Amino acid sequence: MRKSEEEFSRMMNENNNAFKNVRRKPGLQIWTVNKMQMDPVPPQAFGNFFEGDCYIVLYISENKGSRQSADIHYWVGRTSSQDEQGAAAIYVTQLDEYLGGSPVQYREVQGYESPRFRSYFKNGLIYKKGGVASGFNHVETNAYNVLRLLHVKGRKDVTATEVEVSWSSFNKGDIFLLDIGKAIVQWNGPQSNRREKLKAVLLAQDIRDRERGGRAQIGVVEGGDERSSPELMKFLTTVLGPKPAQLKEATSDDVPDSAQKNSVRLYHVYDNSGNLVIQEVAKQPLTQDLLKSSDCFILDNKGSSVMVWKGKKASKEERQGAMNRALSYIKAKKYPASTTVEVMAEGAESAIFKHLFKSWTDRDQTQGLGTTHNVGKIAKVDDGKFDVMELHARPELAAQYRMVDDASGDVKVWCIENLELAEIDPKTYGQFYGGDCYLVLYSYKRAGQQQYILYMWQGRHATSDEIAASAFQAVNIDNKYNGAPVQVRVVMGKEPRHFLAIFKGKLIIFEGGTGRPGVVNPAKDARLFQVRGTNELNTKATEVVARAASLSSNDVFLLKTDNISYLWYGKGCNGDEREMGKAMSDVLSRHEKRVVMEGQEPAEFWIALGGKGSYASDRRFEREEPLHSPRLFECSNQTGRFKITEVDDFAQCDLDEDDVMLLDTWEELFLWIGNSSYEYETKEALNSARDYLRTHPAGRDPDTPIIFVKQGYEPPTFTGWFNAWDPHKWSGGNSYEEMKNKLSDSTSISQITLDLKNTKLNKTPAGGGGGGYRAPGGPLTSPPPNKAYFQDETDFFPRPSSPTRPQSGMSSSSPSSLSSSGAGKFFDPELLVNKTPDELPEGVDATQKEDYLSDLDFENLLSTTRADFQRLPKWRQNDLKKKAGIF
């Protein structure tokens, strides 16, 4: 009978020591719920999850310069009971309170785990049959009494599920690991890809190192080419029997997309006299001020996940009931039971939650990089002089400044003319016309190596043919430099910081026209330029409509007429901005400059603008850049359908050479191109990046710069978002083929195969008694059909009795000719080993099966099961030795 929540709470409150073993140090801790108690799981068992159990997973992280943060997950096994699920949910709530109420809580369902949860287990998750009811037990690492078949699926998020040890479990598209303790053989389906094979190899090595102390042999068989691995195939067929001519077809790796076709919405959910009330507050784009500290809110992320936000001033009952409210909401919306749930407190919001808001400011946010320069945190930076050596030595600074260097490298500029490249006179570098497209090649050195950035600037009024030609010519330049340049698409008016810096405060954007020689642009009575920036690294002048409405009190403007130029200073601009405005005016106009302060304009000034009018005159509100952690996505066509999948808690090892990866740093999008990715993936990734910006629930700028980075040519503005970047990672030794060649040769596995053949095979039906095994952190499981081990004292080794052993020269006519004295035919061991009395040949005494084996067969079997023999009582060992003629 299912227990009530009150009963659970009472039982757990009685257990005051539930969290005595919880460590507050950074790292991963896991418990399983066993008889309503939290039992710790040893580290060597991390990643192993039993389908009949529920687990609690705590991850504490500590970033440099900031306080600790914690995430609590409770994992629900497919066959776990409602009582266990209820107990795990309550333990999570209590653990959250024990840790001060700041952790983010997650509900995880087997097979639908969140990217955050999967990020803790880089080598994959292993789903095991059974659970607490099967006799949960933790054992020592070096346990070899194992026989299991793991069905491995997934390229990025790997799962391995225990299946029946039989060829009937195999299919052509996936990978299977046959694990017998001392040996692990990997069989790759002929339709599996290289990334899946590599992930399976890493999983096999992880099992060997964590569960076998590094003392198991590993071999790999390529499905469809089994003849190339004859010794390994002998191993497989010894355990599994002959391989059938045909295996099942591949199954899809795709998980059905549960996201609904609606907007991100924010709800106020509360209880009204026992009834759940769901009141919509707003839909995307959301703003932070919608969240009230006195309440709890649910954010519905298009049905793919449900997030609960707990205000600091909400009642204790509301905060404690947040998880249950989320589950009730899921039921009310008829969402799948596997829908991801996150619960977070005010001030401890997850990165994904913040990303769903148009802007987000943390209360303890600081300016500058002096005290806060964590990877993943973007604070407003002081755009002063840069120490280029420090930028190179500390890529995290380069990433946050968006500067690969101090912009002192070499610059070359081309314009697209008649769809071809035309070099620009260096005297006009920095002048860009809205009717043109330009390619800007910037070269610099880092660690003695030449580096390149290729900017593709596209004018707002350029033709589609010119834009296409700029992309084509960019490919030609890229090929000329052997693919080394980092390619950056720049939309007019959205120039990134480094692009501004390379023109040393002389970047001018003309609204229309062209800079091509010989072309006369239409004359204008007056031209107005807005000048923004405080130094030569961040200043640009942009042409705006020559009307009073274009003015702003926060900036400097240059009004250029046929006879005179006015340098207009708004009340909100500072001295640095005025100095840069003066320097820019010397570039824009050779005419006399007249300084005009806001509020002291002469009549001629307003006449040139078509008359005096209203404009933005509010004092500048100094806003911080939103604090947004970077996000990494995998863009892949490996399954036959283009998909984008988020990678949580990413590292360099998550960059897949076979795919295109999208890194979102909020101000910029990077598209990282793996060396083995398909051209189709690159094209689709660019389209998806644009869609990602256009449909982002926070209302992102669709013209955010998109930067192309090729594998092996990553600039520090990219690598700085990764911890511990290794520039030599792809120099060799980590590909699937190289990893495979490092594994055990077939010689050692051949000996294991010979041992298996000598011991023959048990035929104990699945689920039969005895012979189970306990992997680290797991319950006793039943042996599968072809288990290659004998029982200790059952079936084969009976207690000694009076009948004598037949001699090798006795009659062999038929079992029916056996005499009452025990004389008769010797049988093949396969007819006797682990057979029930009904399955034995006629006339064989089930309690004396050893009497019907020849001395040679008996001795061979005894020698190959020495480990089992050594576990027998001493009197039994001596008796069997006598019977086998050993002494």
MARZAFI-742444 format. One record per residue (C-alpha): x, y, z; residue in one letter. Coordinates in steps of 0.2 Angstrom, whole numbers, plus 5000, padded with zeros to 4 digits. Layout:
BEGIN
XYZa...
***
This chain:
BEGIN
500050005000m500750174995r501250285010k500650455012s501750615011e501450635030e502050455033e503650485023f504050655032s503750575049r504950425045m506250545038m506150665052n506450525064e508050495054n509050645060n510650575053n510150575035a511350705030f512750675041k513850605027n513550755015v515150845011r515151025007r516651014996k516651034977p516250864968g514950734965l514050634979q512750504975i511450404986w510150274983t508550264993v508550105002n507050065014k506750245015m508550285020q509950365010m511350245006d512950314999p513550244982v515450224981p516350324968p516850174958q514950144955a514550314949f513650314932g512850144936n510950164939f509750014943f508050034935e507149984951g507950114961d507850304964c509450404967y509950574974i511450654965v512250814973l513550914963y514451054971i515451174960s516651314965e517151444952n518651554955k518151714963g516351664967s515451564980r514951384979q513451334969s512551164971a511351064960d510250924967i509550794956h508350644960y508350504947w506850404945v507150224938g505950154926r505350014938t505550104954s504050104966s502950254970q503550244988d505350264983e504950404971q504050494985g505450464997a506750534985a505750694982a505650735000i507450695003y507850814990v506850954998t507650925015q509350915007l508951084999d508551155016e510051075024y511151165011l510351335014g508951335001g510151394987s510351234977p509451204960v508351054961q508050934946y506950784943r507750664931e506750514923v507750364916q508050394898g507650574898y509050644909e509450834907s511050894899p511650954916r511450774924f512250684909r513750804910s514250724927y514550564918f515550594902k515850414898n513950384899g512550304910l512350114913i510650054916y510549894926k509149774929k508449754947g508649864962g508549864981v507349714981a508649614972s509949624986g510849794984f512649774989n514249864987h515749764984v517649784981e518249854964t519149694957n517549584955a517749464940y516149354943n515249444929v514249404913l513249534905r512849614888l512749804887l511749884873h512650054870v511750194861k512150374858g513450484851r513550624864k512450564878d512950384879v511750254888t512150074891a510749954895t510949774901e510049664889v509849474887e511549394883v511049324866s511249374848w509449414848s509849574857s510949634844f510549754829n511549824815k511550004820g512150004838d513649944849i513649804861f514849764875l515049584881l515749594898d516349434907i517449514920g519149474914k518749524896a517649654888i517349634869v516549774859q515449734844w515149874832n513549874822g514049894803p512950044803q513650134818s514750284816n516550324822r515950444836r514850304843e516250184842k517450294851l516150334865k515950144867a517750114868v517950254882l516450164891l517349994890a518950074897q517950164911d517249994916i518949914916r519750054926d518350084939r517649914941e519149794937r520549894944g521249914926g521549724925r520249674911a520649644893q519649744879i519449694861g518449764847v517549674833v516949774818e515149704813g515149654795g516949624795d517049484808e518349384798r519649514802s519449474821s519449274821p520049264839e518749384846l517349304836m517849144844k517649224861f515849294856l515249124849t515949034864t514849134875v513349174863l513349034852g513449034833p513149214825k511449204815p511549254797a510449404799q510249524814l508949654818k508949814808e509549974817a508450074829t508350264829s509350354842d508050504841d507050534857v505350604852p505350794854d504150834868s504251024865a502551104862q502351234848k501951374859n502951514868s503951524884v502651574897r502751624915l501351574927y500951604945h500451444952v499651434970y498451324980d496651394983n495751294996s496551134989g496351174971n497851204960l497651384952v498751414936i498751604932q499751664917e500851814920v501651844903a502351754888k504051784879q505051894879p505051894898l505852024909t506552004926q505452124935d503952004932l504651894946l504051944964k505051894979s503451854989s502851724977d503351564968c503251554949f503251424935i504151454919l503551334905d504951314892n503851264878k503351104887g505151034885s505551084903s504651154918v505551274930m504951334947v505651494954w505551524973k505451704979g506451734995k504951805004k503751664999a503151555013s504051405019k502551295013e502651364996e504451344994r504451165001q502951114990g503751184974a504251014967m502450944969n501751104962r502751074946a502250894945l500450944947s500651074933y501350934922i499850824925k498650974922a499451014906k499550834901k501350834897y502350674897p502850614914a504750624908s504650814907t506150884915t505850984931v507051114939e506751204955v507751354960m507851494973a507951674970e509751724968g510251554963a509451534946e510251414933s511051484917a509651414906i508351504916f509251674914k509351644896h507551644894l507351824900f507751974889k508952044901s509551984918w510552074932t511251984947d511152094963r513052054967d513552094950q515252184949t516052294935q517652264927g518852114927l519852164943g518752054955t517651954943t518351864928h517551694929n517351594913v515551604908g515251774917k515251924906i515452094916a515552264908k517352294904v518452444903d518952474885d520652544889g522352484883k522652304883f524152204888d524352094873v525451964882m524151944896e522751924883l523751784875h524251704892a522451714899r521251664885p519851694898e520151874897l520251874878a518551794878a517751924889q518552074881y518151994864r519952044859m521151914852v522552044854d522852234855d522352264836a524152304832s524252164818g524152184799d522552234790v522152204772k520452264764v519552214748w517852274741c516752174730i516752244712e515852154698n515752004709l517652004710e518952064724l519652234722a520952294734e520652454744i521852604745d522552594763p522252774764k520352744765t520452594777y519052604789g517752684777q516352564774f514852604762y513152534765g512952484746g514552384746d515252214753c517052204760y518252074766l519452124779v520952004783l521752034800y523451934803s524351934820y525551814829k525251714844r526551604852a527651634836g526251564825q525351664812q523551684815q522151754804y520351824805i519351854790l517951984792y516451984780m515652154781w513952164772q513152334768g511352354772r511052404754h512152284745a511352174732t511051984735s512351944721d513652054730e513251964747i513451794738a515051844730a515751904746s515451734753a516251644738f517751754738q517951724757a518051544753v519451574740n520451674753i520151544766d520851414754n522351524750k522851514768y522451324770n520951354780g521751444794a520751604795p519351624808v517851684798q516751824805v515151874797r514852064801v513152144798v513152334795m512952424812g513352264822k515252274821e516152174835p517452254847r518952184838h518352244821f518152424829l519952414836a520852374821i520452534812f521152644827k519652754830g519352794811k517952674807l516552764797i514952684792i514052774777f512252734776e512252714757g513252734742g514852654737t516652674739g517152614722r518252724712p517452824698g515752814705v514952974711v513752964725n512153064726p512553234733a511653284750k511353454757d511853384775a512553224782r512453184801l513653064809f513452984827q515152964835v515152834849r516752774859g517952834872t519652784864n520352724848e519952544851l518052564853n517552714842t516552724826k515552854817a513852794809t512852904797e511052934802v509653024795v510053214795a508553254806r508353324823a507553164829a509253074826s510153174840l510353104857s510953194873s512153044877n513253054862d514353164850v513753204833f514553284817l513453384806l514253404789k513653534776t514353614761d515253754769n515453714788i515453564800s514653564817y515353464831l513853444843w514153384861y512653314870g512553344889k512753164893g514353134884c516053134894n517753214890g518453054882d516953044870e517153224865r519053194862e518653054850m517253154842g518553294838k519753164831a518453084820m517853254813s519553284806d519353124796v517653154790l517753334785s519153464780r517953604782h517953724797e517253644813k516253734825r515953664842v514053674848v513553624865m511853554867e510553694871g511653824863q511353784844e511353924831p509853934820a510953874805e511153714814f509353674815w509053734797i510253614791a509253474800l507653534792g507053624808g507153604827k506253454834g506153334849s507553194852y508153074865a508653194879s508553084894d510153064904r511052894900r510552754912f512252654914e511752474911r512752324914e512952194900e511852054905p512651914915l512451764904h513451604904s513951534888p513051384880r513651254869l512651154856f513051014845e512451024827c512350854819s511650754804n512350594809q510650514812t510050564795g509050714803r509850884807f509750904826k510451034838i510750964856t511451064870e512951014880v512951064898d514551094908d515551084892f517351064890a518551044875q518250864874c516450894870d516950974853l516550834841d517650824826e516250744816d515050894819d514851074819v514651154837m513751314841l514451424856l513351564861d514251694872t512751814870w513651954861e514251834848e513951664841l515351544836f515151404824l516551284827w516851174811i517550994815g518750924803n517650774799s515950874798s514950874782y514651024771e512851004774y513051014793e514051184791t512651254780k511251194791e512151254806a512251434799l510451434795n510051364812s511151494821a510051624812r508451544817d509151524835y509351714836l507751754828r506651634839t507651654855h506351684869p507351834876a507151934860g508951924854r509652034841d509551944824p511152034818d512251964832t513951924824p514151744819i516051684819i516651534810f518051444818v518951294811k519651144821q521451184825g521351374822y520351424837e520751604843p520851654862p519151734861t518451564858f519651454868t519451574883g517651504886w518351334890f519351284905n521051204902a521151214883w522451094876d523051164859p523850984855h522250884859k521950844840w523750814836s523550634837g523250484849g521350514852n520450464837s519450304837y520650214826e522150264837e521150214853m520650044846k522450004841n523050044859k521849904866l522349724870s522849614856d521849454853s523149344861t522649374879s520849364875i521149194865s521749124882q520149174890i519149104876t520148934878l519748934897d517848964892l517848824880k518748704892n517448744906t516048724893k514448824896l513148824909n511348804902k510448884917t508848964912p508749154914a508249194931g508749024938g509549004955g511349044959g512749114949g512249294950g513449434951y513649604960r514449744950a515049894961p513549984968g512349854962g511149714967p511349524964l510749484946t510249324938s511449234926p510949244908p510649084898p512449044892n513349084908k515149024907a515348974926y514948824936f514048824953q515048804969d514148654977e512548634967t512148534951d513948474947f514848454964f513648354975p514048294993r514948124993p513947964992s514247774992s514147734973p515847704965t516447794950r516347694934p517947654925q518547714908s518347544900g516547504904m515147474891s514547614881s513047534872s511747644879s511147734895p509847594898s511247464900s511847554916l511947424929s511347444947s513147444953s513447614943g514447534929a514047614912g514447744898k515347904901f514348054894f514948214886d514948354900p513748464890e512448324893l512748334912l513248504918v511848604926n510448494920k508948464929t508448284933p507248284919d508548344907e509848214911l510048054900p509047904906e509747814921g510947954927v510847984945d510648174947a511548164964t513048074957q513348164940k515248164942e515147974941d514647984923y516148084917l517848014912s519348044923d520048154909l518448264907d518348274926f520148334928e519948464914n518348534921l519148534939l520748624933s519748764923t518548794937t519948814950r519348974957a517648894961d518548734967f519548844980q517948914987r517348734992l517548665010p519248575012k518348405015w517448424998r519148474989q520048324996n518548204991d518548274973l520348254971k520248074976k518848044964k519848134950a521448024954g522448184958i523148094973f
***
